[in-house]
Amino acid sequence: MNSSERRTIDELVTRYMLEPSLRDIYVEGDFDQDIAERCIRHTGQKDRIVYHIETVDISRELLEAEGLTNGNKQRLIALARLLAKAQTGASLKCLV
């Protein structure tokens, strides 16, 4: 997935401010996504979508500003921090 197909932090902030009822989940990798999706199906929750962190454009500059290095875990931590700072009111989860 190239960076033009990824959502930016600003896009996500806007998304969650306009739709605070969204209950999205962001995960580090394919295995985590598979497990989370299986759990959601098992519990019958149809209002949750699991996204791989690769769907979000988090630049090296953003990572450095948060004191993090490059990697999916660090990118997920940065996403959680940045969305928490934006105080969107959304019920999203970032599973590290």
C-alpha positions as a LaTeX table, in Angstrom:
\begin{tabular}{lrrr}
\hline
Residue & $x$ (\AA) & $y$ (\AA) & $z$ (\AA) \\
\hline
Met1 & 0.00 & 0.00 & 0.00 \\
Asn2 & 1.53 & 3.31 & $-1.01$ \\
Ser3 & 1.26 & 6.50 & 1.02 \\
Ser4 & $-1.35$ & 8.07 & $-1.28$ \\
Glu5 & $-3.76$ & 5.24 & $-0.35$ \\
Arg6 & $-3.22$ & 5.67 & 3.37 \\
Arg7 & $-5.28$ & 7.91 & 5.62 \\
Thr8 & $-3.50$ & 10.82 & 7.25 \\
Ile9 & $-3.74$ & 11.68 & 10.93 \\
Asp10 & $-5.74$ & 14.80 & 10.01 \\
Glu11 & $-8.20$ & 12.68 & 8.02 \\
Leu12 & $-8.64$ & 10.32 & 10.96 \\
Val13 & $-9.13$ & 13.18 & 13.42 \\
Thr14 & $-11.83$ & 14.63 & 11.17 \\
Arg15 & $-13.42$ & 11.20 & 10.69 \\
Tyr16 & $-13.69$ & 10.55 & 14.43 \\
Met17 & $-14.83$ & 14.07 & 15.27 \\
Leu18 & $-17.66$ & 13.81 & 12.72 \\
Glu19 & $-18.50$ & 10.20 & 13.62 \\
Pro20 & $-17.73$ & 9.72 & 17.33 \\
Ser21 & $-19.86$ & 6.56 & 17.39 \\
Leu22 & $-17.31$ & 4.66 & 15.26 \\
Arg23 & $-15.65$ & 1.83 & 17.18 \\
Asp24 & $-12.69$ & 1.05 & 14.94 \\
Ile25 & $-9.71$ & $-1.02$ & 16.03 \\
Tyr26 & $-6.11$ & $-0.53$ & 14.81 \\
Val27 & $-3.56$ & $-3.34$ & 15.08 \\
Glu28 & 0.14 & $-3.93$ & 14.34 \\
Gly29 & 0.03 & $-6.74$ & 11.82 \\
Asp30 & $-1.82$ & $-9.37$ & 9.84 \\
Phe31 & $-1.89$ & $-11.92$ & 12.68 \\
Asp32 & $-3.34$ & $-9.35$ & 15.09 \\
Gln33 & $-5.92$ & $-8.31$ & 12.52 \\
Asp34 & $-6.98$ & $-11.92$ & 11.97 \\
Ile35 & $-7.35$ & $-12.59$ & 15.71 \\
Ala36 & $-9.28$ & $-9.36$ & 16.33 \\
Glu37 & $-11.63$ & $-10.01$ & 13.40 \\
Arg38 & $-12.29$ & $-13.56$ & 14.63 \\
Cys39 & $-13.11$ & $-12.27$ & 18.11 \\
Ile40 & $-15.45$ & $-9.66$ & 16.70 \\
Arg41 & $-17.25$ & $-12.23$ & 14.53 \\
His42 & $-17.52$ & $-14.60$ & 17.50 \\
Thr43 & $-19.14$ & $-11.94$ & 19.68 \\
Gly44 & $-21.44$ & $-10.76$ & 16.89 \\
Gln45 & $-20.29$ & $-7.14$ & 17.02 \\
Lys46 & $-21.02$ & $-5.79$ & 13.57 \\
Asp47 & $-20.15$ & $-2.18$ & 14.37 \\
Arg48 & $-16.37$ & $-2.69$ & 14.56 \\
Ile49 & $-13.81$ & $-2.65$ & 11.78 \\
Val50 & $-10.21$ & $-3.75$ & 12.28 \\
Tyr51 & $-7.54$ & $-1.78$ & 10.43 \\
His52 & $-3.90$ & $-2.70$ & 9.94 \\
Ile53 & $-1.56$ & 0.16 & 10.92 \\
Glu54 & $-0.28$ & 0.10 & 7.32 \\
Thr55 & $-3.55$ & 1.85 & 6.34 \\
Val56 & $-2.40$ & 4.99 & 8.19 \\
Asp57 & 0.26 & 7.39 & 6.91 \\
Ile58 & 2.54 & 8.11 & 9.85 \\
Ser59 & 5.68 & 9.89 & 8.77 \\
Arg60 & 9.13 & 9.47 & 10.25 \\
Glu61 & 8.86 & 13.08 & 11.44 \\
Leu62 & 5.72 & 12.29 & 13.45 \\
Leu63 & 7.43 & 9.26 & 14.98 \\
Glu64 & 10.49 & 11.32 & 15.92 \\
Ala65 & 8.29 & 14.05 & 17.42 \\
Glu66 & 6.78 & 11.37 & 19.68 \\
Gly67 & 10.23 & 10.00 & 20.55 \\
Leu68 & 9.60 & 6.76 & 18.67 \\
Thr69 & 11.49 & 4.75 & 16.07 \\
Asn70 & 10.15 & 3.24 & 12.85 \\
Gly71 & 8.12 & 0.03 & 13.13 \\
Asn72 & 4.51 & $-1.06$ & 13.28 \\
Lys73 & 4.36 & $-1.09$ & 17.09 \\
Gln74 & 5.85 & 2.40 & 17.29 \\
Arg75 & 3.53 & 3.65 & 14.54 \\
Leu76 & 0.53 & 2.27 & 16.42 \\
Ile77 & 1.67 & 3.94 & 19.64 \\
Ala78 & 2.11 & 7.23 & 17.76 \\
Leu79 & $-1.40$ & 6.91 & 16.29 \\
Ala80 & $-2.89$ & 6.29 & 19.74 \\
Arg81 & $-1.06$ & 9.28 & 21.22 \\
Leu82 & $-1.96$ & 11.63 & 18.38 \\
Leu83 & $-5.63$ & 10.68 & 18.36 \\
Ala84 & $-5.77$ & 10.97 & 22.16 \\
Lys85 & $-4.31$ & 14.48 & 21.94 \\
Ala86 & $-6.97$ & 15.40 & 19.37 \\
Gln87 & $-9.72$ & 14.42 & 21.85 \\
Thr88 & $-12.15$ & 13.28 & 19.17 \\
Gly89 & $-14.44$ & 11.51 & 21.62 \\
Ala90 & $-14.35$ & 8.34 & 19.51 \\
Ser91 & $-14.32$ & 4.86 & 21.01 \\
Leu92 & $-11.53$ & 3.52 & 18.83 \\
Lys93 & $-8.90$ & 1.13 & 20.11 \\
Cys94 & $-5.23$ & 0.68 & 19.26 \\
Leu95 & $-4.03$ & $-2.80$ & 20.19 \\
Val96 & $-0.28$ & $-3.03$ & 20.72 \\
\hline
\end{tabular}
